[in-house]
Amino acid sequence: MRELPIIFNPDMVRAIRNYKKTQTRRVMEHRCRYAIGDLLYVCESFVECDGKIIYKADLPEAEWEKYKWMPAYCMPDEYSREQLKVFDIRGQNLQDIDINSIIEEGITPTAKELELQDKEFAAVIRRRFIELWDSIYEKRGYGYDTNPFVVVIEFKRIEI
């Protein structure tokens, strides 16, 4: 078993902490660096202030401008507060994602969305996933419309 870092944005860190995110998809550029059984420590944006560590995911977005954030990739492993155990890995084209997997990606339906009919619900949830995906990957050339091949990593949050 290996311990490896994995980076998440503040919204996805909150989803993990609330047990709403159990999957992540990453563009398969080379080979997958993760394997079943690996422990992943979550890297997130942080700042050290008055001897304390403040995590961006813990603050409302309106307060983010008060701090000079360290990017997630600079986070020392001992600052990680979440560990994930990988229990499944598979490949797929991004657009093959189903609605259940979108929800497992951390896209939590609102009460209003839950009232929609199946087809409309699926379209709204997929649109939210596409917006999230494109906010991360489109500028790198892997927008949803390019249907990149991705590695699907399924995990369980481990209490530390």
Phi and psi in radians as a Rosetta constraint file:
Dihedral C 1 N 2 CA 2 C 2 CIRCULARHARMONIC -1.907 0.35
Dihedral N 2 CA 2 C 2 N 3 CIRCULARHARMONIC 2.712 0.35
Dihedral C 2 N 3 CA 3 C 3 CIRCULARHARMONIC -1.951 0.35
Dihedral N 3 CA 3 C 3 N 4 CIRCULARHARMONIC 2.145 0.35
Dihedral C 3 N 4 CA 4 C 4 CIRCULARHARMONIC -2.341 0.35
Dihedral N 4 CA 4 C 4 N 5 CIRCULARHARMONIC 2.674 0.35
Dihedral C 4 N 5 CA 5 C 5 CIRCULARHARMONIC -1.422 0.35
Dihedral N 5 CA 5 C 5 N 6 CIRCULARHARMONIC 2.680 0.35
Dihedral C 5 N 6 CA 6 C 6 CIRCULARHARMONIC -2.526 0.35
Dihedral N 6 CA 6 C 6 N 7 CIRCULARHARMONIC 2.335 0.35
Dihedral C 6 N 7 CA 7 C 7 CIRCULARHARMONIC -1.683 0.35
Dihedral N 7 CA 7 C 7 N 8 CIRCULARHARMONIC 2.389 0.35
Dihedral C 7 N 8 CA 8 C 8 CIRCULARHARMONIC -2.363 0.35
Dihedral N 8 CA 8 C 8 N 9 CIRCULARHARMONIC 2.605 0.35
Dihedral C 8 N 9 CA 9 C 9 CIRCULARHARMONIC -1.389 0.35
Dihedral N 9 CA 9 C 9 N 10 CIRCULARHARMONIC 2.928 0.35
Dihedral C 9 N 10 CA 10 C 10 CIRCULARHARMONIC -0.977 0.35
Dihedral N 10 CA 10 C 10 N 11 CIRCULARHARMONIC -0.711 0.35
Dihedral C 10 N 11 CA 11 C 11 CIRCULARHARMONIC -1.077 0.35
Dihedral N 11 CA 11 C 11 N 12 CIRCULARHARMONIC -0.717 0.35
Dihedral C 11 N 12 CA 12 C 12 CIRCULARHARMONIC -1.298 0.35
Dihedral N 12 CA 12 C 12 N 13 CIRCULARHARMONIC -0.548 0.35
Dihedral C 12 N 13 CA 13 C 13 CIRCULARHARMONIC -1.090 0.35
Dihedral N 13 CA 13 C 13 N 14 CIRCULARHARMONIC -0.778 0.35
Dihedral C 13 N 14 CA 14 C 14 CIRCULARHARMONIC -1.072 0.35
Dihedral N 14 CA 14 C 14 N 15 CIRCULARHARMONIC -0.714 0.35
Dihedral C 14 N 15 CA 15 C 15 CIRCULARHARMONIC -1.104 0.35
Dihedral N 15 CA 15 C 15 N 16 CIRCULARHARMONIC -0.715 0.35
Dihedral C 15 N 16 CA 16 C 16 CIRCULARHARMONIC -1.101 0.35
Dihedral N 16 CA 16 C 16 N 17 CIRCULARHARMONIC -0.825 0.35
Dihedral C 16 N 17 CA 17 C 17 CIRCULARHARMONIC -1.103 0.35
Dihedral N 17 CA 17 C 17 N 18 CIRCULARHARMONIC -0.475 0.35
Dihedral C 17 N 18 CA 18 C 18 CIRCULARHARMONIC -1.670 0.35
Dihedral N 18 CA 18 C 18 N 19 CIRCULARHARMONIC 0.223 0.35
Dihedral C 18 N 19 CA 19 C 19 CIRCULARHARMONIC 1.020 0.35
Dihedral N 19 CA 19 C 19 N 20 CIRCULARHARMONIC 0.556 0.35
Dihedral C 19 N 20 CA 20 C 20 CIRCULARHARMONIC -1.822 0.35
Dihedral N 20 CA 20 C 20 N 21 CIRCULARHARMONIC -0.184 0.35
Dihedral C 20 N 21 CA 21 C 21 CIRCULARHARMONIC -2.102 0.35
Dihedral N 21 CA 21 C 21 N 22 CIRCULARHARMONIC 2.087 0.35
Dihedral C 21 N 22 CA 22 C 22 CIRCULARHARMONIC -2.247 0.35
Dihedral N 22 CA 22 C 22 N 23 CIRCULARHARMONIC 0.087 0.35
Dihedral C 22 N 23 CA 23 C 23 CIRCULARHARMONIC -2.442 0.35
Dihedral N 23 CA 23 C 23 N 24 CIRCULARHARMONIC 2.675 0.35
Dihedral C 23 N 24 CA 24 C 24 CIRCULARHARMONIC -2.513 0.35
Dihedral N 24 CA 24 C 24 N 25 CIRCULARHARMONIC 2.609 0.35
Dihedral C 24 N 25 CA 25 C 25 CIRCULARHARMONIC -2.053 0.35
Dihedral N 25 CA 25 C 25 N 26 CIRCULARHARMONIC 2.359 0.35
Dihedral C 25 N 26 CA 26 C 26 CIRCULARHARMONIC -2.268 0.35
Dihedral N 26 CA 26 C 26 N 27 CIRCULARHARMONIC 2.444 0.35
Dihedral C 26 N 27 CA 27 C 27 CIRCULARHARMONIC -1.068 0.35
Dihedral N 27 CA 27 C 27 N 28 CIRCULARHARMONIC 2.349 0.35
Dihedral C 27 N 28 CA 28 C 28 CIRCULARHARMONIC -1.582 0.35
Dihedral N 28 CA 28 C 28 N 29 CIRCULARHARMONIC 1.541 0.35
Dihedral C 28 N 29 CA 29 C 29 CIRCULARHARMONIC -1.473 0.35
Dihedral N 29 CA 29 C 29 N 30 CIRCULARHARMONIC -0.658 0.35
Dihedral C 29 N 30 CA 30 C 30 CIRCULARHARMONIC -2.250 0.35
Dihedral N 30 CA 30 C 30 N 31 CIRCULARHARMONIC -1.875 0.35
Dihedral C 30 N 31 CA 31 C 31 CIRCULARHARMONIC -2.107 0.35
Dihedral N 31 CA 31 C 31 N 32 CIRCULARHARMONIC 2.734 0.35
Dihedral C 31 N 32 CA 32 C 32 CIRCULARHARMONIC -1.237 0.35
Dihedral N 32 CA 32 C 32 N 33 CIRCULARHARMONIC 2.285 0.35
Dihedral C 32 N 33 CA 33 C 33 CIRCULARHARMONIC -1.515 0.35
Dihedral N 33 CA 33 C 33 N 34 CIRCULARHARMONIC -0.175 0.35
Dihedral C 33 N 34 CA 34 C 34 CIRCULARHARMONIC -1.805 0.35
Dihedral N 34 CA 34 C 34 N 35 CIRCULARHARMONIC 2.719 0.35
Dihedral C 34 N 35 CA 35 C 35 CIRCULARHARMONIC -2.440 0.35
Dihedral N 35 CA 35 C 35 N 36 CIRCULARHARMONIC 2.740 0.35
Dihedral C 35 N 36 CA 36 C 36 CIRCULARHARMONIC -1.002 0.35
Dihedral N 36 CA 36 C 36 N 37 CIRCULARHARMONIC 2.345 0.35
Dihedral C 36 N 37 CA 37 C 37 CIRCULARHARMONIC 1.686 0.35
Dihedral N 37 CA 37 C 37 N 38 CIRCULARHARMONIC -0.286 0.35
Dihedral C 37 N 38 CA 38 C 38 CIRCULARHARMONIC -1.103 0.35
Dihedral N 38 CA 38 C 38 N 39 CIRCULARHARMONIC 2.580 0.35
Dihedral C 38 N 39 CA 39 C 39 CIRCULARHARMONIC -1.772 0.35
Dihedral N 39 CA 39 C 39 N 40 CIRCULARHARMONIC 2.210 0.35
Dihedral C 39 N 40 CA 40 C 40 CIRCULARHARMONIC -1.903 0.35
Dihedral N 40 CA 40 C 40 N 41 CIRCULARHARMONIC 2.255 0.35
Dihedral C 40 N 41 CA 41 C 41 CIRCULARHARMONIC -1.734 0.35
Dihedral N 41 CA 41 C 41 N 42 CIRCULARHARMONIC 2.266 0.35
Dihedral C 41 N 42 CA 42 C 42 CIRCULARHARMONIC -1.320 0.35
Dihedral N 42 CA 42 C 42 N 43 CIRCULARHARMONIC 2.194 0.35
Dihedral C 42 N 43 CA 43 C 43 CIRCULARHARMONIC -1.796 0.35
Dihedral N 43 CA 43 C 43 N 44 CIRCULARHARMONIC 2.337 0.35
Dihedral C 43 N 44 CA 44 C 44 CIRCULARHARMONIC -2.531 0.35
Dihedral N 44 CA 44 C 44 N 45 CIRCULARHARMONIC 2.837 0.35
Dihedral C 44 N 45 CA 45 C 45 CIRCULARHARMONIC -1.140 0.35
Dihedral N 45 CA 45 C 45 N 46 CIRCULARHARMONIC 2.447 0.35
Dihedral C 45 N 46 CA 46 C 46 CIRCULARHARMONIC -2.645 0.35
Dihedral N 46 CA 46 C 46 N 47 CIRCULARHARMONIC 2.958 0.35
Dihedral C 46 N 47 CA 47 C 47 CIRCULARHARMONIC -2.582 0.35
Dihedral N 47 CA 47 C 47 N 48 CIRCULARHARMONIC 2.533 0.35
Dihedral C 47 N 48 CA 48 C 48 CIRCULARHARMONIC -1.685 0.35
Dihedral N 48 CA 48 C 48 N 49 CIRCULARHARMONIC 2.213 0.35
Dihedral C 48 N 49 CA 49 C 49 CIRCULARHARMONIC -2.502 0.35
Dihedral N 49 CA 49 C 49 N 50 CIRCULARHARMONIC 2.101 0.35
Dihedral C 49 N 50 CA 50 C 50 CIRCULARHARMONIC 0.931 0.35
Dihedral N 50 CA 50 C 50 N 51 CIRCULARHARMONIC 0.736 0.35
Dihedral C 50 N 51 CA 51 C 51 CIRCULARHARMONIC 1.338 0.35
Dihedral N 51 CA 51 C 51 N 52 CIRCULARHARMONIC 0.070 0.35
Dihedral C 51 N 52 CA 52 C 52 CIRCULARHARMONIC -2.019 0.35
Dihedral N 52 CA 52 C 52 N 53 CIRCULARHARMONIC 2.726 0.35
Dihedral C 52 N 53 CA 53 C 53 CIRCULARHARMONIC -1.744 0.35
Dihedral N 53 CA 53 C 53 N 54 CIRCULARHARMONIC 2.220 0.35
Dihedral C 53 N 54 CA 54 C 54 CIRCULARHARMONIC -1.952 0.35
Dihedral N 54 CA 54 C 54 N 55 CIRCULARHARMONIC 2.285 0.35
Dihedral C 54 N 55 CA 55 C 55 CIRCULARHARMONIC -1.789 0.35
Dihedral N 55 CA 55 C 55 N 56 CIRCULARHARMONIC 2.331 0.35
Dihedral C 55 N 56 CA 56 C 56 CIRCULARHARMONIC -0.994 0.35
Dihedral N 56 CA 56 C 56 N 57 CIRCULARHARMONIC -0.651 0.35
Dihedral C 56 N 57 CA 57 C 57 CIRCULARHARMONIC -1.120 0.35
Dihedral N 57 CA 57 C 57 N 58 CIRCULARHARMONIC -0.322 0.35
Dihedral C 57 N 58 CA 58 C 58 CIRCULARHARMONIC -1.513 0.35
Dihedral N 58 CA 58 C 58 N 59 CIRCULARHARMONIC -0.170 0.35
Dihedral C 58 N 59 CA 59 C 59 CIRCULARHARMONIC -1.938 0.35
Dihedral N 59 CA 59 C 59 N 60 CIRCULARHARMONIC 2.623 0.35
Dihedral C 59 N 60 CA 60 C 60 CIRCULARHARMONIC -1.132 0.35
Dihedral N 60 CA 60 C 60 N 61 CIRCULARHARMONIC 2.602 0.35
Dihedral C 60 N 61 CA 61 C 61 CIRCULARHARMONIC -0.964 0.35
Dihedral N 61 CA 61 C 61 N 62 CIRCULARHARMONIC -0.566 0.35
Dihedral C 61 N 62 CA 62 C 62 CIRCULARHARMONIC -1.081 0.35
Dihedral N 62 CA 62 C 62 N 63 CIRCULARHARMONIC -0.389 0.35
Dihedral C 62 N 63 CA 63 C 63 CIRCULARHARMONIC -1.655 0.35
Dihedral N 63 CA 63 C 63 N 64 CIRCULARHARMONIC -0.097 0.35
Dihedral C 63 N 64 CA 64 C 64 CIRCULARHARMONIC -1.065 0.35
Dihedral N 64 CA 64 C 64 N 65 CIRCULARHARMONIC -0.602 0.35
Dihedral C 64 N 65 CA 65 C 65 CIRCULARHARMONIC -1.223 0.35
Dihedral N 65 CA 65 C 65 N 66 CIRCULARHARMONIC -0.188 0.35
Dihedral C 65 N 66 CA 66 C 66 CIRCULARHARMONIC -1.268 0.35
Dihedral N 66 CA 66 C 66 N 67 CIRCULARHARMONIC -0.283 0.35
Dihedral C 66 N 67 CA 67 C 67 CIRCULARHARMONIC -2.201 0.35
Dihedral N 67 CA 67 C 67 N 68 CIRCULARHARMONIC 2.738 0.35
Dihedral C 67 N 68 CA 68 C 68 CIRCULARHARMONIC -1.741 0.35
Dihedral N 68 CA 68 C 68 N 69 CIRCULARHARMONIC 1.744 0.35
Dihedral C 68 N 69 CA 69 C 69 CIRCULARHARMONIC -1.348 0.35
Dihedral N 69 CA 69 C 69 N 70 CIRCULARHARMONIC 2.444 0.35
Dihedral C 69 N 70 CA 70 C 70 CIRCULARHARMONIC -1.466 0.35
Dihedral N 70 CA 70 C 70 N 71 CIRCULARHARMONIC 2.356 0.35
Dihedral C 70 N 71 CA 71 C 71 CIRCULARHARMONIC -1.175 0.35
Dihedral N 71 CA 71 C 71 N 72 CIRCULARHARMONIC 2.696 0.35
Dihedral C 71 N 72 CA 72 C 72 CIRCULARHARMONIC -0.975 0.35
Dihedral N 72 CA 72 C 72 N 73 CIRCULARHARMONIC -0.636 0.35
Dihedral C 72 N 73 CA 73 C 73 CIRCULARHARMONIC -1.194 0.35
Dihedral N 73 CA 73 C 73 N 74 CIRCULARHARMONIC -0.218 0.35
Dihedral C 73 N 74 CA 74 C 74 CIRCULARHARMONIC -1.646 0.35
Dihedral N 74 CA 74 C 74 N 75 CIRCULARHARMONIC -0.013 0.35
Dihedral C 74 N 75 CA 75 C 75 CIRCULARHARMONIC -1.269 0.35
Dihedral N 75 CA 75 C 75 N 76 CIRCULARHARMONIC 2.163 0.35
Dihedral C 75 N 76 CA 76 C 76 CIRCULARHARMONIC -1.142 0.35
Dihedral N 76 CA 76 C 76 N 77 CIRCULARHARMONIC 2.536 0.35
Dihedral C 76 N 77 CA 77 C 77 CIRCULARHARMONIC -1.050 0.35
Dihedral N 77 CA 77 C 77 N 78 CIRCULARHARMONIC -0.510 0.35
Dihedral C 77 N 78 CA 78 C 78 CIRCULARHARMONIC -1.235 0.35
Dihedral N 78 CA 78 C 78 N 79 CIRCULARHARMONIC -0.227 0.35
Dihedral C 78 N 79 CA 79 C 79 CIRCULARHARMONIC -1.510 0.35
Dihedral N 79 CA 79 C 79 N 80 CIRCULARHARMONIC -0.181 0.35
Dihedral C 79 N 80 CA 80 C 80 CIRCULARHARMONIC -1.161 0.35
Dihedral N 80 CA 80 C 80 N 81 CIRCULARHARMONIC 2.393 0.35
Dihedral C 80 N 81 CA 81 C 81 CIRCULARHARMONIC -1.987 0.35
Dihedral N 81 CA 81 C 81 N 82 CIRCULARHARMONIC 0.039 0.35
Dihedral C 81 N 82 CA 82 C 82 CIRCULARHARMONIC -2.333 0.35
Dihedral N 82 CA 82 C 82 N 83 CIRCULARHARMONIC 2.378 0.35
Dihedral C 82 N 83 CA 83 C 83 CIRCULARHARMONIC -2.130 0.35
Dihedral N 83 CA 83 C 83 N 84 CIRCULARHARMONIC 2.486 0.35
Dihedral C 83 N 84 CA 84 C 84 CIRCULARHARMONIC -2.162 0.35
Dihedral N 84 CA 84 C 84 N 85 CIRCULARHARMONIC 2.367 0.35
Dihedral C 84 N 85 CA 85 C 85 CIRCULARHARMONIC -1.800 0.35
Dihedral N 85 CA 85 C 85 N 86 CIRCULARHARMONIC 2.164 0.35
Dihedral C 85 N 86 CA 86 C 86 CIRCULARHARMONIC -1.347 0.35
Dihedral N 86 CA 86 C 86 N 87 CIRCULARHARMONIC 2.195 0.35
Dihedral C 86 N 87 CA 87 C 87 CIRCULARHARMONIC -2.092 0.35
Dihedral N 87 CA 87 C 87 N 88 CIRCULARHARMONIC -0.127 0.35
Dihedral C 87 N 88 CA 88 C 88 CIRCULARHARMONIC -2.752 0.35
Dihedral N 88 CA 88 C 88 N 89 CIRCULARHARMONIC 2.526 0.35
Dihedral C 88 N 89 CA 89 C 89 CIRCULARHARMONIC -2.454 0.35
Dihedral N 89 CA 89 C 89 N 90 CIRCULARHARMONIC 2.361 0.35
Dihedral C 89 N 90 CA 90 C 90 CIRCULARHARMONIC -2.689 0.35
Dihedral N 90 CA 90 C 90 N 91 CIRCULARHARMONIC 2.862 0.35
Dihedral C 90 N 91 CA 91 C 91 CIRCULARHARMONIC -1.881 0.35
Dihedral N 91 CA 91 C 91 N 92 CIRCULARHARMONIC 2.671 0.35
Dihedral C 91 N 92 CA 92 C 92 CIRCULARHARMONIC -2.898 0.35
Dihedral N 92 CA 92 C 92 N 93 CIRCULARHARMONIC 2.804 0.35
Dihedral C 92 N 93 CA 93 C 93 CIRCULARHARMONIC -1.323 0.35
Dihedral N 93 CA 93 C 93 N 94 CIRCULARHARMONIC 2.431 0.35
Dihedral C 93 N 94 CA 94 C 94 CIRCULARHARMONIC -0.928 0.35
Dihedral N 94 CA 94 C 94 N 95 CIRCULARHARMONIC -0.766 0.35
Dihedral C 94 N 95 CA 95 C 95 CIRCULARHARMONIC -1.228 0.35
Dihedral N 95 CA 95 C 95 N 96 CIRCULARHARMONIC -0.090 0.35
Dihedral C 95 N 96 CA 96 C 96 CIRCULARHARMONIC -1.446 0.35
Dihedral N 96 CA 96 C 96 N 97 CIRCULARHARMONIC 0.005 0.35
Dihedral C 96 N 97 CA 97 C 97 CIRCULARHARMONIC -1.106 0.35
Dihedral N 97 CA 97 C 97 N 98 CIRCULARHARMONIC 2.369 0.35
Dihedral C 97 N 98 CA 98 C 98 CIRCULARHARMONIC -1.698 0.35
Dihedral N 98 CA 98 C 98 N 99 CIRCULARHARMONIC 2.992 0.35
Dihedral C 98 N 99 CA 99 C 99 CIRCULARHARMONIC -1.103 0.35
Dihedral N 99 CA 99 C 99 N 100 CIRCULARHARMONIC -0.722 0.35
Dihedral C 99 N 100 CA 100 C 100 CIRCULARHARMONIC -1.042 0.35
Dihedral N 100 CA 100 C 100 N 101 CIRCULARHARMONIC -0.711 0.35
Dihedral C 100 N 101 CA 101 C 101 CIRCULARHARMONIC -1.197 0.35
Dihedral N 101 CA 101 C 101 N 102 CIRCULARHARMONIC -0.601 0.35
Dihedral C 101 N 102 CA 102 C 102 CIRCULARHARMONIC -1.068 0.35
Dihedral N 102 CA 102 C 102 N 103 CIRCULARHARMONIC -0.742 0.35
Dihedral C 102 N 103 CA 103 C 103 CIRCULARHARMONIC -1.148 0.35
Dihedral N 103 CA 103 C 103 N 104 CIRCULARHARMONIC -0.678 0.35
Dihedral C 103 N 104 CA 104 C 104 CIRCULARHARMONIC -1.208 0.35
Dihedral N 104 CA 104 C 104 N 105 CIRCULARHARMONIC -0.292 0.35
Dihedral C 104 N 105 CA 105 C 105 CIRCULARHARMONIC -1.344 0.35
Dihedral N 105 CA 105 C 105 N 106 CIRCULARHARMONIC -0.095 0.35
Dihedral C 105 N 106 CA 106 C 106 CIRCULARHARMONIC 1.833 0.35
Dihedral N 106 CA 106 C 106 N 107 CIRCULARHARMONIC 0.108 0.35
Dihedral C 106 N 107 CA 107 C 107 CIRCULARHARMONIC -1.478 0.35
Dihedral N 107 CA 107 C 107 N 108 CIRCULARHARMONIC 1.736 0.35
Dihedral C 107 N 108 CA 108 C 108 CIRCULARHARMONIC -1.582 0.35
Dihedral N 108 CA 108 C 108 N 109 CIRCULARHARMONIC 2.111 0.35
Dihedral C 108 N 109 CA 109 C 109 CIRCULARHARMONIC -1.132 0.35
Dihedral N 109 CA 109 C 109 N 110 CIRCULARHARMONIC 2.470 0.35
Dihedral C 109 N 110 CA 110 C 110 CIRCULARHARMONIC -1.384 0.35
Dihedral N 110 CA 110 C 110 N 111 CIRCULARHARMONIC 2.896 0.35
Dihedral C 110 N 111 CA 111 C 111 CIRCULARHARMONIC -1.027 0.35
Dihedral N 111 CA 111 C 111 N 112 CIRCULARHARMONIC -0.710 0.35
Dihedral C 111 N 112 CA 112 C 112 CIRCULARHARMONIC -1.117 0.35
Dihedral N 112 CA 112 C 112 N 113 CIRCULARHARMONIC -0.723 0.35
Dihedral C 112 N 113 CA 113 C 113 CIRCULARHARMONIC -1.149 0.35
Dihedral N 113 CA 113 C 113 N 114 CIRCULARHARMONIC -0.592 0.35
Dihedral C 113 N 114 CA 114 C 114 CIRCULARHARMONIC -1.161 0.35
Dihedral N 114 CA 114 C 114 N 115 CIRCULARHARMONIC -0.340 0.35
Dihedral C 114 N 115 CA 115 C 115 CIRCULARHARMONIC -1.425 0.35
Dihedral N 115 CA 115 C 115 N 116 CIRCULARHARMONIC -0.212 0.35
Dihedral C 115 N 116 CA 116 C 116 CIRCULARHARMONIC -1.253 0.35
Dihedral N 116 CA 116 C 116 N 117 CIRCULARHARMONIC 2.725 0.35
Dihedral C 116 N 117 CA 117 C 117 CIRCULARHARMONIC -1.186 0.35
Dihedral N 117 CA 117 C 117 N 118 CIRCULARHARMONIC 2.760 0.35
Dihedral C 117 N 118 CA 118 C 118 CIRCULARHARMONIC -0.858 0.35
Dihedral N 118 CA 118 C 118 N 119 CIRCULARHARMONIC -0.898 0.35
Dihedral C 118 N 119 CA 119 C 119 CIRCULARHARMONIC -1.148 0.35
Dihedral N 119 CA 119 C 119 N 120 CIRCULARHARMONIC -0.753 0.35
Dihedral C 119 N 120 CA 120 C 120 CIRCULARHARMONIC -1.194 0.35
Dihedral N 120 CA 120 C 120 N 121 CIRCULARHARMONIC -0.693 0.35
Dihedral C 120 N 121 CA 121 C 121 CIRCULARHARMONIC -1.019 0.35
Dihedral N 121 CA 121 C 121 N 122 CIRCULARHARMONIC -0.838 0.35
Dihedral C 121 N 122 CA 122 C 122 CIRCULARHARMONIC -1.061 0.35
Dihedral N 122 CA 122 C 122 N 123 CIRCULARHARMONIC -0.720 0.35
Dihedral C 122 N 123 CA 123 C 123 CIRCULARHARMONIC -1.144 0.35
Dihedral N 123 CA 123 C 123 N 124 CIRCULARHARMONIC -0.719 0.35
Dihedral C 123 N 124 CA 124 C 124 CIRCULARHARMONIC -1.177 0.35
Dihedral N 124 CA 124 C 124 N 125 CIRCULARHARMONIC -0.786 0.35
Dihedral C 124 N 125 CA 125 C 125 CIRCULARHARMONIC -1.139 0.35
Dihedral N 125 CA 125 C 125 N 126 CIRCULARHARMONIC -0.738 0.35
Dihedral C 125 N 126 CA 126 C 126 CIRCULARHARMONIC -1.093 0.35
Dihedral N 126 CA 126 C 126 N 127 CIRCULARHARMONIC -0.720 0.35
Dihedral C 126 N 127 CA 127 C 127 CIRCULARHARMONIC -1.060 0.35
Dihedral N 127 CA 127 C 127 N 128 CIRCULARHARMONIC -0.715 0.35
Dihedral C 127 N 128 CA 128 C 128 CIRCULARHARMONIC -1.123 0.35
Dihedral N 128 CA 128 C 128 N 129 CIRCULARHARMONIC -0.700 0.35
Dihedral C 128 N 129 CA 129 C 129 CIRCULARHARMONIC -1.120 0.35
Dihedral N 129 CA 129 C 129 N 130 CIRCULARHARMONIC -0.760 0.35
Dihedral C 129 N 130 CA 130 C 130 CIRCULARHARMONIC -1.050 0.35
Dihedral N 130 CA 130 C 130 N 131 CIRCULARHARMONIC -0.753 0.35
Dihedral C 130 N 131 CA 131 C 131 CIRCULARHARMONIC -1.063 0.35
Dihedral N 131 CA 131 C 131 N 132 CIRCULARHARMONIC -0.764 0.35
Dihedral C 131 N 132 CA 132 C 132 CIRCULARHARMONIC -1.105 0.35
Dihedral N 132 CA 132 C 132 N 133 CIRCULARHARMONIC -0.868 0.35
Dihedral C 132 N 133 CA 133 C 133 CIRCULARHARMONIC -0.996 0.35
Dihedral N 133 CA 133 C 133 N 134 CIRCULARHARMONIC -0.878 0.35
Dihedral C 133 N 134 CA 134 C 134 CIRCULARHARMONIC -1.130 0.35
Dihedral N 134 CA 134 C 134 N 135 CIRCULARHARMONIC -0.549 0.35
Dihedral C 134 N 135 CA 135 C 135 CIRCULARHARMONIC -1.131 0.35
Dihedral N 135 CA 135 C 135 N 136 CIRCULARHARMONIC -0.430 0.35
Dihedral C 135 N 136 CA 136 C 136 CIRCULARHARMONIC -1.696 0.35
Dihedral N 136 CA 136 C 136 N 137 CIRCULARHARMONIC -0.769 0.35
Dihedral C 136 N 137 CA 137 C 137 CIRCULARHARMONIC -1.925 0.35
Dihedral N 137 CA 137 C 137 N 138 CIRCULARHARMONIC -0.316 0.35
Dihedral C 137 N 138 CA 138 C 138 CIRCULARHARMONIC -1.060 0.35
Dihedral N 138 CA 138 C 138 N 139 CIRCULARHARMONIC -0.735 0.35
Dihedral C 138 N 139 CA 139 C 139 CIRCULARHARMONIC -1.164 0.35
Dihedral N 139 CA 139 C 139 N 140 CIRCULARHARMONIC -0.277 0.35
Dihedral C 139 N 140 CA 140 C 140 CIRCULARHARMONIC -1.629 0.35
Dihedral N 140 CA 140 C 140 N 141 CIRCULARHARMONIC 0.043 0.35
Dihedral C 140 N 141 CA 141 C 141 CIRCULARHARMONIC 1.578 0.35
Dihedral N 141 CA 141 C 141 N 142 CIRCULARHARMONIC 0.220 0.35
Dihedral C 141 N 142 CA 142 C 142 CIRCULARHARMONIC -2.109 0.35
Dihedral N 142 CA 142 C 142 N 143 CIRCULARHARMONIC 0.726 0.35
Dihedral C 142 N 143 CA 143 C 143 CIRCULARHARMONIC -1.045 0.35
Dihedral N 143 CA 143 C 143 N 144 CIRCULARHARMONIC 2.821 0.35
Dihedral C 143 N 144 CA 144 C 144 CIRCULARHARMONIC -0.942 0.35
Dihedral N 144 CA 144 C 144 N 145 CIRCULARHARMONIC -0.692 0.35
Dihedral C 144 N 145 CA 145 C 145 CIRCULARHARMONIC -1.143 0.35
Dihedral N 145 CA 145 C 145 N 146 CIRCULARHARMONIC -0.318 0.35
Dihedral C 145 N 146 CA 146 C 146 CIRCULARHARMONIC -1.451 0.35
Dihedral N 146 CA 146 C 146 N 147 CIRCULARHARMONIC -0.185 0.35
Dihedral C 146 N 147 CA 147 C 147 CIRCULARHARMONIC 0.862 0.35
Dihedral N 147 CA 147 C 147 N 148 CIRCULARHARMONIC 0.997 0.35
Dihedral C 147 N 148 CA 148 C 148 CIRCULARHARMONIC -1.173 0.35
Dihedral N 148 CA 148 C 148 N 149 CIRCULARHARMONIC 2.745 0.35
Dihedral C 148 N 149 CA 149 C 149 CIRCULARHARMONIC -1.372 0.35
Dihedral N 149 CA 149 C 149 N 150 CIRCULARHARMONIC 2.258 0.35
Dihedral C 149 N 150 CA 150 C 150 CIRCULARHARMONIC -2.180 0.35
Dihedral N 150 CA 150 C 150 N 151 CIRCULARHARMONIC 2.751 0.35
Dihedral C 150 N 151 CA 151 C 151 CIRCULARHARMONIC -1.730 0.35
Dihedral N 151 CA 151 C 151 N 152 CIRCULARHARMONIC 2.266 0.35
Dihedral C 151 N 152 CA 152 C 152 CIRCULARHARMONIC -1.712 0.35
Dihedral N 152 CA 152 C 152 N 153 CIRCULARHARMONIC 2.112 0.35
Dihedral C 152 N 153 CA 153 C 153 CIRCULARHARMONIC -1.955 0.35
Dihedral N 153 CA 153 C 153 N 154 CIRCULARHARMONIC 2.051 0.35
Dihedral C 153 N 154 CA 154 C 154 CIRCULARHARMONIC -1.779 0.35
Dihedral N 154 CA 154 C 154 N 155 CIRCULARHARMONIC 2.401 0.35
Dihedral C 154 N 155 CA 155 C 155 CIRCULARHARMONIC -2.514 0.35
Dihedral N 155 CA 155 C 155 N 156 CIRCULARHARMONIC 2.881 0.35
Dihedral C 155 N 156 CA 156 C 156 CIRCULARHARMONIC -2.131 0.35
Dihedral N 156 CA 156 C 156 N 157 CIRCULARHARMONIC 2.425 0.35
Dihedral C 156 N 157 CA 157 C 157 CIRCULARHARMONIC -1.274 0.35
Dihedral N 157 CA 157 C 157 N 158 CIRCULARHARMONIC 2.302 0.35
Dihedral C 157 N 158 CA 158 C 158 CIRCULARHARMONIC -1.877 0.35
Dihedral N 158 CA 158 C 158 N 159 CIRCULARHARMONIC 2.278 0.35
Dihedral C 158 N 159 CA 159 C 159 CIRCULARHARMONIC -1.237 0.35
Dihedral N 159 CA 159 C 159 N 160 CIRCULARHARMONIC 2.304 0.35
